Amino acid sequence: MQRRIFLRNTSLSLGALSLLNTKLFANFIADDPWKMKMLRNDVGIFTEKGGTIGYLLSKKGIVIVDAEFPEQAKHLIDELKKQSDKPFDMLINTHHHADHTSGNIAFKGLVQDVAAHENSLTNQRRVAIEKKNEDQQLYPSTTFVDSQTYKVGKEEIKTYYFGAGHTNGDAIIHFQHANIAHMGDLVFNRRWAFIDRSAGASVKNWITVLDKTLSTFDNETIFIFGHAFDPEKVTGNKEDLKAMRDYLTKMLDFVGQEIKAGKTKEEILKEKSIPGVTEWQGDGIERGLQATYEELTATS
């Protein structure tokens, strides 16, 4: 009896050891590089590489918000096909940046409609022409200006545009029944934000955009953020929006005061922190200070 148990365990151990040198075993023990999580009702998020993706799995069809990069979009598509046999009704881009729209191409021939703010489409075309990669794009087939409402199954999806912020084409995508709002890159949760002056960004109006967002949605709204310093915190509430607004306000005030004090651009960009901003992390403070300086000096 003991001998049989020993031989069985030994054979299992040897078999396991033989697998250690194979890709099969490596794939067997490795976690998927992406994460998926349902938030409320039929709305969930997907994260891997790039801006956070939101998705709706309704009984009538699937809606995607943002698409990361082609490889990541393919991972999402494959996973959603395992969960639903419904068609991909719509893909909505919050804005044009590559880590949110490069994956659009993976939906070519699969999704019925691609939507974005009209400025987002203009920016996406311009950047693709500059980089000579138009053949790698799936452009929005429909655009909106202020807001647009789409109905898929029982869910109504409303887009909001409150003006320039992170770019001049950032839209908020609200799943009204689930009460979940995808902010795109209008919120970098506790991470130094990228302010794209080449695409019409405005720190001043970004603050206004967040104020309008706070007054538009209620305290039960779940917000999806494009990025977060802590990858587990790509969703949050109004307190996170207030923190983002306050950080931008303090950066704007700080740079304005430094300019009034006679500081040069080079001196301002050497700053390693902003007074009153303690939570924000990452490596983008210099870019943020530069964009703010450029905005203030361009309008003074």
C-alpha positions as CSV (number, residue, x, y, z in Angstrom):
1,M,0.0,0.0,0.0
2,Q,2.7,2.5,1.0
3,R,4.8,1.5,-2.0
4,R,1.9,2.2,-4.3
5,I,1.3,5.6,-2.8
6,F,5.0,6.4,-3.1
7,L,5.1,5.3,-6.7
8,R,2.0,7.3,-7.6
9,N,3.2,10.5,-5.9
10,T,6.6,10.1,-7.4
11,S,5.2,9.7,-10.9
12,L,3.1,12.8,-10.4
13,S,6.0,14.8,-9.2
14,L,8.2,13.7,-12.1
15,G,5.4,14.6,-14.5
16,A,5.1,18.0,-12.9
17,L,8.8,18.6,-13.1
18,S,8.8,17.7,-16.8
19,L,6.2,20.4,-17.3
20,L,8.4,23.0,-15.7
21,N,10.5,23.3,-18.8
22,T,7.5,23.6,-21.2
23,K,5.6,26.7,-22.3
24,L,2.5,24.7,-21.6
25,F,3.2,24.6,-17.9
26,A,4.2,28.3,-18.0
27,N,0.9,29.2,-19.5
28,F,-0.9,26.9,-17.1
29,I,0.4,28.6,-14.0
30,A,0.5,32.2,-15.4
31,D,-2.4,34.6,-14.8
32,D,-3.9,36.3,-17.7
33,P,-2.3,39.7,-18.3
34,W,-5.7,41.4,-18.3
35,K,-8.3,41.9,-15.6
36,M,-12.1,42.0,-16.0
37,K,-14.5,43.1,-13.3
38,M,-18.3,43.7,-13.4
39,L,-19.2,46.9,-11.6
40,R,-23.0,47.2,-11.6
41,N,-25.8,45.6,-13.6
42,D,-24.3,44.6,-17.0
43,V,-21.4,47.1,-17.0
44,G,-17.8,46.1,-16.4
45,I,-14.3,47.1,-16.9
46,F,-11.2,45.6,-18.7
47,T,-7.7,46.6,-17.9
48,E,-4.4,45.4,-19.4
49,K,-2.3,48.0,-21.2
50,G,-3.6,51.5,-21.9
51,G,-6.7,53.4,-20.9
52,T,-9.3,51.5,-18.9
53,I,-12.0,49.9,-21.1
54,G,-15.7,49.9,-20.1
55,Y,-18.2,47.5,-21.6
56,L,-21.9,46.7,-21.5
57,L,-23.1,43.1,-21.9
58,S,-26.8,43.5,-22.6
59,K,-29.3,41.0,-23.9
60,K,-29.5,42.9,-27.1
61,G,-25.9,43.7,-27.8
62,I,-22.4,44.7,-26.6
63,V,-21.1,48.2,-26.2
64,I,-17.4,49.0,-25.7
65,V,-15.9,52.3,-24.4
66,D,-12.3,52.7,-25.5
67,A,-10.1,50.0,-27.0
68,E,-6.6,50.2,-25.7
69,F,-4.2,48.6,-28.2
70,P,-4.9,46.0,-30.9
71,E,-3.5,43.0,-28.9
72,Q,-5.4,44.0,-25.8
73,A,-8.6,44.7,-27.8
74,K,-8.4,41.2,-29.2
75,H,-8.1,39.8,-25.7
76,L,-11.2,41.6,-24.7
77,I,-13.1,40.5,-27.8
78,D,-12.2,36.9,-27.2
79,E,-13.3,37.0,-23.5
80,L,-16.6,38.8,-24.3
81,K,-17.4,36.2,-27.0
82,K,-17.1,33.6,-24.3
83,Q,-19.7,35.4,-22.2
84,S,-22.1,36.5,-24.8
85,D,-23.3,35.5,-28.3
86,K,-24.8,39.0,-28.9
87,P,-23.4,41.3,-31.6
88,F,-21.0,44.2,-30.9
89,D,-23.4,47.1,-31.3
90,M,-21.1,50.1,-30.7
91,L,-17.6,51.2,-29.8
92,I,-17.3,54.7,-28.3
93,N,-14.0,56.5,-27.9
94,T,-13.7,59.0,-25.0
95,H,-10.9,60.8,-26.9
96,H,-8.3,60.1,-29.6
97,H,-5.1,59.1,-27.9
98,A,-3.5,55.9,-29.1
99,D,-3.8,54.0,-25.8
100,H,-7.6,54.4,-26.2
101,T,-8.1,54.1,-29.9
102,S,-5.3,52.0,-31.4
103,G,-7.4,48.9,-30.5
104,N,-10.3,50.2,-32.7
105,I,-8.9,48.3,-35.6
106,A,-9.5,45.0,-33.9
107,F,-13.2,45.7,-34.1
108,K,-13.1,46.3,-37.9
109,G,-15.9,44.2,-39.5
110,L,-17.2,43.3,-36.0
111,V,-18.7,46.4,-34.6
112,Q,-21.7,48.1,-36.2
113,D,-20.8,51.7,-35.3
114,V,-17.9,53.6,-33.8
115,A,-18.7,57.0,-32.1
116,A,-16.7,59.9,-30.7
117,H,-16.8,63.6,-30.3
118,E,-16.1,65.4,-33.6
119,N,-12.9,66.9,-32.2
120,S,-11.7,63.4,-31.3
121,L,-12.1,62.3,-34.8
122,T,-10.3,65.3,-36.1
123,N,-7.4,64.7,-33.7
124,Q,-7.2,61.0,-34.5
125,R,-7.0,61.7,-38.3
126,R,-4.4,64.4,-37.8
127,V,-2.1,62.2,-35.6
128,A,-2.5,59.2,-38.0
129,I,-1.5,61.4,-41.0
130,E,1.5,62.7,-39.0
131,K,2.6,59.2,-38.1
132,K,1.7,57.7,-41.5
133,N,-0.3,54.9,-39.9
134,E,-3.8,55.7,-41.3
135,D,-4.0,52.0,-42.4
136,Q,-3.9,51.0,-38.8
137,Q,-7.0,53.1,-37.8
138,L,-10.6,52.4,-37.5
139,Y,-12.1,55.9,-37.4
140,P,-15.4,56.8,-35.8
141,S,-18.3,56.4,-38.2
142,T,-20.5,58.8,-36.3
143,T,-19.7,61.9,-34.2
144,F,-21.5,64.1,-31.7
145,V,-21.0,67.7,-30.6
146,D,-22.6,68.3,-27.2
147,S,-24.4,65.1,-26.3
148,Q,-26.0,62.1,-27.9
149,T,-28.1,59.2,-26.5
150,Y,-27.9,55.7,-27.7
151,K,-30.2,52.9,-26.6
152,V,-29.0,49.3,-26.4
153,G,-31.5,46.9,-24.8
154,K,-32.7,48.4,-21.5
155,E,-29.6,50.6,-21.2
156,E,-29.5,54.2,-22.4
157,I,-26.0,55.5,-23.0
158,K,-25.6,59.3,-23.0
159,T,-22.5,61.2,-24.0
160,Y,-21.5,64.5,-22.5
161,Y,-19.1,67.1,-23.7
162,F,-18.3,70.1,-21.4
163,G,-15.4,71.6,-23.5
164,A,-11.7,71.3,-23.6
165,G,-9.8,69.5,-20.8
166,H,-7.2,66.8,-21.3
167,T,-7.7,67.5,-25.0
168,N,-10.4,69.4,-26.9
169,G,-12.3,66.2,-27.6
170,D,-12.9,64.4,-24.3
171,A,-16.4,63.0,-23.8
172,I,-17.9,61.4,-20.7
173,I,-19.9,58.3,-21.5
174,H,-22.7,57.6,-19.0
175,F,-24.5,54.3,-18.7
176,Q,-27.7,55.8,-17.3
177,H,-29.5,52.7,-16.1
178,A,-26.4,51.4,-14.3
179,N,-25.4,55.0,-13.3
180,I,-21.8,54.4,-14.4
181,A,-19.8,57.2,-16.1
182,H,-16.6,56.6,-18.0
183,M,-14.4,59.7,-17.6
184,G,-11.7,58.6,-20.0
185,D,-8.5,60.7,-19.3
186,L,-10.4,63.5,-17.7
187,V,-9.4,61.7,-14.5
188,F,-5.9,60.4,-13.8
189,N,-6.6,59.1,-10.3
190,R,-3.7,60.3,-8.1
191,R,-1.3,60.2,-11.1
192,W,0.3,63.2,-12.7
193,A,-1.9,64.0,-15.7
194,F,-0.9,64.3,-19.4
195,I,-2.1,67.6,-20.7
196,D,-2.1,67.5,-24.5
197,R,-1.7,71.1,-25.6
198,S,-1.2,69.9,-29.2
199,A,-4.8,68.7,-29.1
200,G,-6.3,71.8,-27.6
201,A,-6.0,70.9,-23.9
202,S,-6.9,73.5,-21.3
203,V,-6.1,73.2,-17.6
204,K,-8.5,76.2,-16.8
205,N,-11.4,74.6,-18.6
206,W,-10.5,71.1,-17.3
207,I,-11.3,72.4,-13.9
208,T,-14.7,73.7,-15.2
209,V,-15.4,70.3,-16.9
210,L,-14.9,68.5,-13.6
211,D,-17.1,71.0,-11.8
212,K,-19.9,70.4,-14.4
213,T,-19.4,66.7,-14.0
214,L,-19.8,66.9,-10.2
215,S,-23.1,68.9,-10.6
216,T,-24.4,66.6,-13.4
217,F,-24.1,63.2,-11.7
218,D,-25.3,62.1,-8.3
219,N,-23.6,60.5,-5.3
220,E,-24.4,57.0,-6.4
221,T,-22.6,57.3,-9.7
222,I,-19.6,55.0,-10.2
223,F,-16.9,56.7,-12.2
224,I,-14.4,54.9,-14.5
225,F,-11.0,56.6,-14.8
226,G,-8.7,56.4,-17.8
227,H,-5.7,55.9,-15.6
228,A,-4.7,55.6,-11.9
229,F,-1.4,55.5,-10.1
230,D,-2.7,52.4,-8.2
231,P,-4.0,50.2,-11.0
232,E,-6.7,48.9,-8.6
233,K,-8.2,52.4,-8.3
234,V,-9.4,53.0,-11.9
235,T,-12.9,53.4,-10.5
236,G,-14.1,55.7,-7.8
237,N,-16.6,58.4,-6.7
238,K,-17.1,62.1,-6.5
239,E,-14.3,62.5,-3.9
240,D,-11.8,61.3,-6.6
241,L,-13.2,63.9,-9.1
242,K,-12.8,66.6,-6.4
243,A,-9.3,65.5,-5.7
244,M,-8.5,65.7,-9.5
245,R,-10.1,69.2,-9.7
246,D,-8.2,70.4,-6.7
247,Y,-4.9,69.1,-8.0
248,L,-5.4,71.0,-11.3
249,T,-6.5,74.1,-9.4
250,K,-3.4,74.1,-7.2
251,M,-1.1,73.5,-10.2
252,L,-2.7,76.3,-12.1
253,D,-2.4,78.7,-9.1
254,F,1.2,77.6,-8.4
255,V,2.4,78.2,-11.9
256,G,0.6,81.5,-12.1
257,Q,2.2,82.7,-8.9
258,E,5.6,81.6,-10.1
259,I,5.2,83.5,-13.3
260,K,4.2,86.6,-11.4
261,A,7.2,86.2,-9.1
262,G,9.4,86.4,-12.2
263,K,10.4,82.8,-12.4
264,T,11.6,81.5,-15.8
265,K,10.1,78.5,-17.5
266,E,13.2,76.5,-16.8
267,E,13.1,77.4,-13.1
268,I,9.4,76.4,-12.9
269,L,10.1,73.1,-14.6
270,K,12.7,72.2,-12.0
271,E,10.0,72.0,-9.3
272,K,9.6,68.5,-7.9
273,S,6.3,69.1,-6.1
274,I,3.3,71.4,-6.0
275,P,2.3,73.0,-2.7
276,G,-0.8,71.3,-1.3
277,V,-0.6,68.3,-3.7
278,T,0.6,65.3,-1.7
279,E,-1.1,62.3,-3.3
280,W,-0.1,62.6,-6.9
281,Q,2.7,60.4,-8.1
282,G,4.4,59.2,-11.3
283,D,6.8,60.9,-13.6
284,G,4.7,63.5,-15.3
285,I,4.9,66.6,-13.1
286,E,7.3,68.4,-15.4
287,R,5.0,67.9,-18.4
288,G,2.1,69.2,-16.4
289,L,4.0,72.3,-15.3
290,Q,5.1,72.9,-18.8
291,A,1.6,72.6,-20.3
292,T,0.2,74.9,-17.6
293,Y,3.0,77.4,-18.2
294,E,2.3,77.4,-21.9
295,E,-1.4,78.0,-21.4
296,L,-0.9,80.8,-19.0
297,T,1.7,82.6,-21.0
298,A,-0.2,82.1,-24.3
299,T,-3.3,83.9,-22.9
300,S,-1.6,86.6,-20.8
